[in-house]
Amino acid sequence: MWRSEKRQFPLVMDATSLGNRWTILAVSVVMSSCAIPVAWKVLPAQQEGSWRPYWEGLLNELGKAVPEDVGSDRAY
């Protein structure tokens, strides 16, 4: 699975609107050109305010599940 000594994997963040009813914030792991969702938050589409606290919450919770020997760049 790991092609080098550095154990890293790319994450992508995506916001998808489902009509004017829901917005899905998703964090996915990219493997073999596929994005596999690993954390998400469903919000009302018309909710006002920034998504930043939700993104930070998702990334913080995900960080708790990642082994310490897997590299990460916490530049969010």
C-alpha positions in Angstrom: 0.0 0.0 0.0 2.8 2.5 0.9 5.2 3.2 -2.0 7.8 4.9 0.0 9.2 5.1 3.6 7.0 8.1 4.3 3.5 6.9 5.2 1.3 9.6 3.8 -2.1 9.8 2.0 -3.8 12.7 0.3 -7.1 14.0 1.7 -9.6 16.1 -0.4 -12.3 18.3 1.0 -15.5 18.8 -1.0 -18.8 20.7 -0.4 -21.8 19.3 -2.4 -25.2 21.0 -2.5 -28.2 18.8 -2.8 -30.7 21.2 -4.2 -31.6 23.9 -1.7 -32.2 21.4 1.0 -28.7 20.1 2.2 -25.0 20.8 1.9 -22.7 17.9 2.5 -19.1 18.7 3.6 -16.9 15.6 3.0 -13.3 14.7 3.7 -12.1 11.8 1.5 -8.9 9.7 1.2 -7.6 9.5 -2.4 -6.4 6.0 -3.4 -5.9 4.8 -6.9 -7.7 7.8 -8.4 -10.7 7.2 -6.2 -12.0 9.4 -3.4 -13.3 7.4 -0.4 -15.3 9.5 2.1 -14.0 9.1 5.6 -15.7 12.0 7.4 -18.7 14.2 6.6 -21.1 16.7 8.0 -24.7 17.3 6.7 -25.9 20.9 7.0 -29.1 22.7 6.0 -28.4 24.3 2.6 -29.7 27.7 3.7 -27.6 27.8 6.9 -25.8 31.1 7.3 -22.2 31.5 8.4 -18.8 30.0 7.7 -18.2 26.3 7.1 -14.7 26.7 8.6 -15.7 25.5 12.1 -17.2 22.4 10.5 -14.2 21.7 8.4 -11.9 22.1 11.4 -14.1 19.8 13.5 -14.0 17.1 10.8 -10.3 17.3 10.3 -9.6 17.3 14.1 -11.8 14.2 14.6 -10.2 12.5 11.7 -6.7 13.3 13.0 -7.6 11.3 16.2 -8.1 8.2 14.1 -4.8 8.5 12.1 -1.8 6.5 13.5 1.1 8.7 14.6 3.5 7.2 12.1 1.3 8.4 9.2 2.6 11.8 8.1 0.2 14.8 7.9 0.4 18.4 7.0 -2.0 20.3 9.2 -2.1 23.4 7.0 -5.8 23.9 7.1 
